[in-house]
Amino acid sequence: MTRFNKNDFTKSGDYIFYGADRKFVARFKYKNAPVTKAKFLKQLIANHTVEGYFAEYDKGITPLAILKNADPTWYTRITKKT
């Protein structure tokens, strides 16, 4: 299983792509959302593999749901209103 490489991400406006073939990773259209690009990428790189993430995405699971399903504690902590 291949780990994500931080240098292989491409950011284009609200979108993040991965690899030479620019596979869609996620879109961040809400500027004040609790899950920022930086927080999302940190969690993705630390806890997911390329194959695992894209297999879930290809099943129709949303990017945030993939991270949430894998680590509900992270999601709760990151979205908890303080």
N, CA, C and O atoms as CSV, one atom per row, in Angstrom:
chain,resi,resn,atom,element,x,y,z
A,1,MET,N,N,0.834,-1.173,0.000
A,1,MET,CA,C,0.000,0.000,0.000
A,1,MET,C,C,0.888,1.248,0.000
A,1,MET,O,O,1.833,1.355,0.781
A,2,THR,N,N,0.574,2.150,-0.858
A,2,THR,CA,C,1.369,3.353,-1.065
A,2,THR,C,C,0.900,4.490,-0.165
A,2,THR,O,O,-0.284,4.827,-0.139
A,3,ARG,N,N,1.826,5.068,0.562
A,3,ARG,CA,C,1.508,6.223,1.401
A,3,ARG,C,C,1.397,7.466,0.513
A,3,ARG,O,O,2.046,7.550,-0.529
A,4,PHE,N,N,0.587,8.410,0.924
A,4,PHE,CA,C,0.503,9.674,0.198
A,4,PHE,C,C,1.799,10.444,0.367
A,4,PHE,O,O,2.389,10.458,1.448
A,5,ASN,N,N,2.239,11.083,-0.706
A,5,ASN,CA,C,3.432,11.919,-0.701
A,5,ASN,C,C,2.972,13.379,-0.783
A,5,ASN,O,O,2.307,13.770,-1.741
A,6,LYS,N,N,3.319,14.158,0.196
A,6,LYS,CA,C,2.888,15.552,0.273
A,6,LYS,C,C,3.223,16.328,-1.001
A,6,LYS,O,O,2.456,17.204,-1.401
A,7,ASN,N,N,4.332,16.030,-1.634
A,7,ASN,CA,C,4.768,16.755,-2.823
A,7,ASN,C,C,3.963,16.409,-4.076
A,7,ASN,O,O,4.072,17.104,-5.086
A,8,ASP,N,N,3.161,15.353,-4.025
A,8,ASP,CA,C,2.391,14.946,-5.196
A,8,ASP,C,C,0.992,15.548,-5.244
A,8,ASP,O,O,0.219,15.247,-6.154
A,9,PHE,N,N,0.661,16.396,-4.271
A,9,PHE,CA,C,-0.630,17.069,-4.283
A,9,PHE,C,C,-0.544,18.347,-5.107
A,9,PHE,O,O,0.472,19.041,-5.096
A,10,THR,N,N,-1.618,18.644,-5.818
A,10,THR,CA,C,-1.734,19.878,-6.574
A,10,THR,C,C,-2.990,20.589,-6.096
A,10,THR,O,O,-4.068,19.996,-6.043
A,11,LYS,N,N,-2.848,21.848,-5.753
A,11,LYS,CA,C,-4.001,22.650,-5.335
A,11,LYS,C,C,-4.352,23.596,-6.477
A,11,LYS,O,O,-3.485,24.258,-7.048
A,12,SER,N,N,-5.637,23.643,-6.794
A,12,SER,CA,C,-6.114,24.525,-7.850
A,12,SER,C,C,-7.424,25.146,-7.382
A,12,SER,O,O,-8.492,24.546,-7.507
A,13,GLY,N,N,-7.328,26.344,-6.848
A,13,GLY,CA,C,-8.518,26.994,-6.310
A,13,GLY,C,C,-9.062,26.208,-5.133
A,13,GLY,O,O,-8.350,25.971,-4.157
A,14,ASP,N,N,-10.327,25.802,-5.220
A,14,ASP,CA,C,-10.976,25.038,-4.154
A,14,ASP,C,C,-10.663,23.550,-4.216
A,14,ASP,O,O,-11.076,22.806,-3.327
A,15,TYR,N,N,-9.951,23.097,-5.233
A,15,TYR,CA,C,-9.749,21.676,-5.487
A,15,TYR,C,C,-8.342,21.208,-5.124
A,15,TYR,O,O,-7.370,21.961,-5.188
A,16,ILE,N,N,-8.275,19.916,-4.737
A,16,ILE,CA,C,-6.996,19.256,-4.515
A,16,ILE,C,C,-6.965,18.002,-5.383
A,16,ILE,O,O,-7.921,17.228,-5.415
A,17,PHE,N,N,-5.854,17.817,-6.082
A,17,PHE,CA,C,-5.644,16.658,-6.937
A,17,PHE,C,C,-4.387,15.932,-6.480
A,17,PHE,O,O,-3.563,16.487,-5.753
A,18,TYR,N,N,-4.249,14.659,-6.925
A,18,TYR,CA,C,-3.080,13.890,-6.505
A,18,TYR,C,C,-2.442,13.177,-7.689
A,18,TYR,O,O,-3.132,12.600,-8.529
A,19,GLY,N,N,-1.133,13.225,-7.741
A,19,GLY,CA,C,-0.358,12.466,-8.702
A,19,GLY,C,C,-0.254,13.120,-10.067
A,19,GLY,O,O,-0.843,14.170,-10.327
A,20,ALA,N,N,0.512,12.469,-10.932
A,20,ALA,CA,C,0.744,12.978,-12.281
A,20,ALA,C,C,-0.543,13.003,-13.098
A,20,ALA,O,O,-0.714,13.852,-13.972
A,21,ASP,N,N,-1.449,12.069,-12.811
A,21,ASP,CA,C,-2.721,12.025,-13.555
A,21,ASP,C,C,-3.787,12.920,-12.930
A,21,ASP,O,O,-4.931,12.939,-13.386
A,22,ARG,N,N,-3.411,13.665,-11.881
A,22,ARG,CA,C,-4.278,14.639,-11.213
A,22,ARG,C,C,-5.633,14.045,-10.829
A,22,ARG,O,O,-6.682,14.546,-11.234
A,23,LYS,N,N,-5.593,12.976,-10.046
A,23,LYS,CA,C,-6.830,12.369,-9.548
A,23,LYS,C,C,-7.459,13.298,-8.514
A,23,LYS,O,O,-6.780,13.809,-7.623
A,24,PHE,N,N,-8.761,13.507,-8.645
A,24,PHE,CA,C,-9.481,14.375,-7.726
A,24,PHE,C,C,-9.416,13.810,-6.317
A,24,PHE,O,O,-9.664,12.621,-6.113
A,25,VAL,N,N,-9.082,14.659,-5.334
A,25,VAL,CA,C,-9.026,14.254,-3.936
A,25,VAL,C,C,-10.185,14.875,-3.168
A,25,VAL,O,O,-10.944,14.161,-2.512
A,26,ALA,N,N,-10.330,16.197,-3.243
A,26,ALA,CA,C,-11.384,16.865,-2.477
A,26,ALA,C,C,-11.585,18.287,-2.988
A,26,ALA,O,O,-10.740,18.859,-3.677
A,27,ARG,N,N,-12.740,18.829,-2.619
A,27,ARG,CA,C,-13.058,20.220,-2.924
A,27,ARG,C,C,-13.408,20.929,-1.620
A,27,ARG,O,O,-14.093,20.372,-0.763
A,28,PHE,N,N,-12.935,22.153,-1.482
A,28,PHE,CA,C,-13.180,22.953,-0.284
A,28,PHE,C,C,-13.851,24.256,-0.704
A,28,PHE,O,O,-13.185,25.267,-0.928
A,29,LYS,N,N,-15.177,24.216,-0.805
A,29,LYS,CA,C,-15.883,25.393,-1.297
A,29,LYS,C,C,-16.325,26.347,-0.193
A,29,LYS,O,O,-16.681,27.491,-0.477
A,30,TYR,N,N,-16.309,25.901,1.055
A,30,TYR,CA,C,-16.718,26.765,2.159
A,30,TYR,C,C,-15.490,27.258,2.907
A,30,TYR,O,O,-14.762,26.468,3.509
A,31,LYS,N,N,-15.268,28.530,2.868
A,31,LYS,CA,C,-14.053,29.118,3.454
A,31,LYS,C,C,-14.020,29.025,4.977
A,31,LYS,O,O,-12.937,28.951,5.558
A,32,ASN,N,N,-15.162,29.027,5.630
A,32,ASN,CA,C,-15.196,29.014,7.093
A,32,ASN,C,C,-15.557,27.650,7.671
A,32,ASN,O,O,-15.997,27.557,8.817
A,33,ALA,N,N,-15.374,26.603,6.893
A,33,ALA,CA,C,-15.687,25.249,7.359
A,33,ALA,C,C,-14.670,24.815,8.414
A,33,ALA,O,O,-13.522,25.257,8.381
A,34,PRO,N,N,-15.078,23.958,9.348
A,34,PRO,CA,C,-14.144,23.517,10.395
A,34,PRO,C,C,-13.011,22.636,9.857
A,34,PRO,O,O,-11.938,22.573,10.456
A,35,VAL,N,N,-13.243,21.964,8.741
A,35,VAL,CA,C,-12.201,21.118,8.153
A,35,VAL,C,C,-11.579,21.889,6.998
A,35,VAL,O,O,-12.178,22.035,5.933
A,36,THR,N,N,-10.379,22.376,7.228
A,36,THR,CA,C,-9.654,23.144,6.219
A,36,THR,C,C,-8.841,22.205,5.329
A,36,THR,O,O,-8.705,21.016,5.617
A,37,LYS,N,N,-8.306,22.759,4.247
A,37,LYS,CA,C,-7.433,21.964,3.374
A,37,LYS,C,C,-6.272,21.391,4.174
A,37,LYS,O,O,-5.940,20.214,4.040
A,38,ALA,N,N,-5.661,22.220,5.001
A,38,ALA,CA,C,-4.487,21.793,5.773
A,38,ALA,C,C,-4.834,20.657,6.733
A,38,ALA,O,O,-4.100,19.673,6.817
A,39,LYS,N,N,-5.943,20.786,7.454
A,39,LYS,CA,C,-6.352,19.740,8.397
A,39,LYS,C,C,-6.704,18.454,7.660
A,39,LYS,O,O,-6.345,17.361,8.099
A,40,PHE,N,N,-7.403,18.589,6.544
A,40,PHE,CA,C,-7.787,17.427,5.738
A,40,PHE,C,C,-6.545,16.699,5.232
A,40,PHE,O,O,-6.427,15.482,5.380
A,41,LEU,N,N,-5.621,17.450,4.635
A,41,LEU,CA,C,-4.418,16.826,4.085
A,41,LEU,C,C,-3.548,16.190,5.156
A,41,LEU,O,O,-2.971,15.125,4.938
A,42,LYS,N,N,-3.450,16.831,6.303
A,42,LYS,CA,C,-2.649,16.264,7.404
A,42,LYS,C,C,-3.206,14.900,7.805
A,42,LYS,O,O,-2.450,13.943,7.972
A,43,GLN,N,N,-4.517,14.813,7.957
A,43,GLN,CA,C,-5.157,13.556,8.330
A,43,GLN,C,C,-5.030,12.516,7.212
A,43,GLN,O,O,-4.755,11.346,7.477
A,44,LEU,N,N,-5.228,12.940,5.981
A,44,LEU,CA,C,-5.142,12.035,4.837
A,44,LEU,C,C,-3.746,11.424,4.724
A,44,LEU,O,O,-3.605,10.210,4.579
A,45,ILE,N,N,-2.732,12.258,4.789
A,45,ILE,CA,C,-1.352,11.789,4.645
A,45,ILE,C,C,-0.955,10.876,5.805
A,45,ILE,O,O,-0.278,9.869,5.595
A,46,ALA,N,N,-1.363,11.212,7.005
A,46,ALA,CA,C,-0.952,10.457,8.184
A,46,ALA,C,C,-1.657,9.108,8.317
A,46,ALA,O,O,-1.084,8.169,8.870
A,47,ASN,N,N,-2.884,8.997,7.823
A,47,ASN,CA,C,-3.679,7.814,8.162
A,47,ASN,C,C,-4.301,7.047,7.006
A,47,ASN,O,O,-5.097,6.135,7.230
A,48,HIS,N,N,-3.957,7.397,5.788
A,48,HIS,CA,C,-4.569,6.722,4.646
A,48,HIS,C,C,-3.521,6.377,3.601
A,48,HIS,O,O,-2.457,6.993,3.529
A,49,THR,N,N,-3.852,5.374,2.790
A,49,THR,CA,C,-3.001,5.028,1.658
A,49,THR,C,C,-3.695,5.487,0.384
A,49,THR,O,O,-4.909,5.686,0.359
A,50,VAL,N,N,-2.913,5.650,-0.663
A,50,VAL,CA,C,-3.451,6.076,-1.951
A,50,VAL,C,C,-4.519,5.089,-2.425
A,50,VAL,O,O,-5.616,5.490,-2.812
A,51,GLU,N,N,-4.191,3.810,-2.392
A,51,GLU,CA,C,-5.126,2.790,-2.883
A,51,GLU,C,C,-6.396,2.737,-2.039
A,51,GLU,O,O,-7.500,2.642,-2.574
A,52,GLY,N,N,-6.235,2.797,-0.736
A,52,GLY,CA,C,-7.378,2.725,0.166
A,52,GLY,C,C,-8.315,3.905,0.008
A,52,GLY,O,O,-9.534,3.734,-0.039
A,53,TYR,N,N,-7.752,5.105,-0.073
A,53,TYR,CA,C,-8.567,6.308,-0.207
A,53,TYR,C,C,-9.341,6.292,-1.518
A,53,TYR,O,O,-10.551,6.514,-1.525
A,54,PHE,N,N,-8.655,6.032,-2.623
A,54,PHE,CA,C,-9.329,6.076,-3.916
A,54,PHE,C,C,-10.291,4.909,-4.126
A,54,PHE,O,O,-11.251,5.034,-4.886
A,55,ALA,N,N,-10.049,3.786,-3.467
A,55,ALA,CA,C,-11.016,2.677,-3.525
A,55,ALA,C,C,-12.329,3.101,-2.868
A,55,ALA,O,O,-13.409,2.820,-3.389
A,56,GLU,N,N,-12.233,3.777,-1.726
A,56,GLU,CA,C,-13.433,4.269,-1.042
A,56,GLU,C,C,-14.116,5.356,-1.875
A,56,GLU,O,O,-15.340,5.368,-1.999
A,57,TYR,N,N,-13.334,6.256,-2.436
A,57,TYR,CA,C,-13.894,7.334,-3.256
A,57,TYR,C,C,-14.610,6.759,-4.482
A,57,TYR,O,O,-15.680,7.235,-4.860
A,58,ASP,N,N,-14.022,5.750,-5.090
A,58,ASP,CA,C,-14.631,5.124,-6.270
A,58,ASP,C,C,-15.936,4.408,-5.944
A,58,ASP,O,O,-16.744,4.159,-6.839
A,59,LYS,N,N,-16.149,4.076,-4.683
A,59,LYS,CA,C,-17.415,3.475,-4.251
A,59,LYS,C,C,-18.501,4.531,-4.072
A,59,LYS,O,O,-19.657,4.196,-3.816
A,60,GLY,N,N,-18.136,5.802,-4.204
A,60,GLY,CA,C,-19.101,6.881,-4.071
A,60,GLY,C,C,-19.124,7.545,-2.706
A,60,GLY,O,O,-20.020,8.339,-2.418
A,61,ILE,N,N,-18.155,7.233,-1.867
A,61,ILE,CA,C,-18.074,7.843,-0.544
A,61,ILE,C,C,-17.387,9.205,-0.682
A,61,ILE,O,O,-16.379,9.333,-1.376
A,62,THR,N,N,-17.936,10.202,-0.023
A,62,THR,CA,C,-17.378,11.548,-0.128
A,62,THR,C,C,-16.014,11.629,0.573
A,62,THR,O,O,-15.736,10.853,1.488
A,63,PRO,N,N,-15.173,12.566,0.140
A,63,PRO,CA,C,-13.847,12.689,0.758
A,63,PRO,C,C,-13.874,12.852,2.273
A,63,PRO,O,O,-13.117,12.183,2.976
A,64,LEU,N,N,-14.720,13.718,2.780
A,64,LEU,CA,C,-14.766,13.916,4.229
A,64,LEU,C,C,-15.303,12.678,4.943
A,64,LEU,O,O,-14.832,12.340,6.029
A,65,ALA,N,N,-16.273,12.006,4.353
A,65,ALA,CA,C,-16.814,10.789,4.963
A,65,ALA,C,C,-15.762,9.688,5.036
A,65,ALA,O,O,-15.767,8.896,5.978
A,66,ILE,N,N,-14.868,9.626,4.069
A,66,ILE,CA,C,-13.797,8.628,4.097
A,66,ILE,C,C,-12.929,8.840,5.336
A,66,ILE,O,O,-12.618,7.892,6.056
A,67,LEU,N,N,-12.546,10.088,5.574
A,67,LEU,CA,C,-11.724,10.388,6.739
A,67,LEU,C,C,-12.509,10.200,8.026
A,67,LEU,O,O,-11.979,9.679,9.007
A,68,LYS,N,N,-13.764,10.618,8.031
A,68,LYS,CA,C,-14.623,10.484,9.209
A,68,LYS,C,C,-14.844,9.021,9.579
A,68,LYS,O,O,-14.758,8.660,10.753
A,69,ASN,N,N,-15.126,8.178,8.592
A,69,ASN,CA,C,-15.368,6.753,8.844
A,69,ASN,C,C,-14.126,6.051,9.385
A,69,ASN,O,O,-14.227,5.135,10.201
A,70,ALA,N,N,-12.963,6.484,8.927
A,70,ALA,CA,C,-11.716,5.857,9.364
A,70,ALA,C,C,-11.310,6.298,10.770
A,70,ALA,O,O,-10.650,5.548,11.490
A,71,ASP,N,N,-11.701,7.511,11.163
A,71,ASP,CA,C,-11.302,8.044,12.467
A,71,ASP,C,C,-12.379,8.993,13.005
A,71,ASP,O,O,-12.219,10.211,12.936
A,72,PRO,N,N,-13.471,8.443,13.540
A,72,PRO,CA,C,-14.558,9.280,14.048
A,72,PRO,C,C,-14.122,10.246,15.152
A,72,PRO,O,O,-14.682,11.335,15.278
A,73,THR,N,N,-13.139,9.859,15.942
A,73,THR,CA,C,-12.653,10.729,17.017
A,73,THR,C,C,-12.023,11.990,16.436
A,73,THR,O,O,-12.257,13.087,16.943
A,74,TRP,N,N,-11.239,11.847,15.393
A,74,TRP,CA,C,-10.638,12.999,14.716
A,74,TRP,C,C,-11.735,13.923,14.217
A,74,TRP,O,O,-11.676,15.134,14.429
A,75,TYR,N,N,-12.735,13.355,13.556
A,75,TYR,CA,C,-13.812,14.161,12.990
A,75,TYR,C,C,-14.560,14.917,14.083
A,75,TYR,O,O,-14.848,16.105,13.930
A,76,THR,N,N,-14.870,14.252,15.161
A,76,THR,CA,C,-15.589,14.893,16.268
A,76,THR,C,C,-14.763,16.029,16.856
A,76,THR,O,O,-15.285,17.113,17.116
A,77,ARG,N,N,-13.485,15.783,17.063
A,77,ARG,CA,C,-12.594,16.791,17.634
A,77,ARG,C,C,-12.465,18.005,16.703
A,77,ARG,O,O,-12.474,19.148,17.161
A,78,ILE,N,N,-12.348,17.753,15.425
A,78,ILE,CA,C,-12.102,18.827,14.461
A,78,ILE,C,C,-13.357,19.665,14.206
A,78,ILE,O,O,-13.259,20.851,13.891
A,79,THR,N,N,-14.515,19.060,14.340
A,79,THR,CA,C,-15.764,19.778,14.061
A,79,THR,C,C,-16.460,20.281,15.309
A,79,THR,O,O,-17.468,20.982,15.217
A,80,LYS,N,N,-15.937,19.933,16.474
A,80,LYS,CA,C,-16.543,20.354,17.736
A,80,LYS,C,C,-16.475,21.872,17.870
A,80,LYS,O,O,-15.419,22.479,17.694
A,81,LYS,N,N,-17.577,22.450,18.173
A,81,LYS,CA,C,-17.628,23.903,18.360
A,81,LYS,C,C,-17.075,24.244,19.744
A,81,LYS,O,O,-17.446,23.635,20.747
A,82,THR,N,N,-16.189,25.223,19.771
A,82,THR,CA,C,-15.581,25.625,21.047
A,82,THR,C,C,-16.143,26.939,21.527
A,82,THR,O,O,-15.747,27.430,22.584
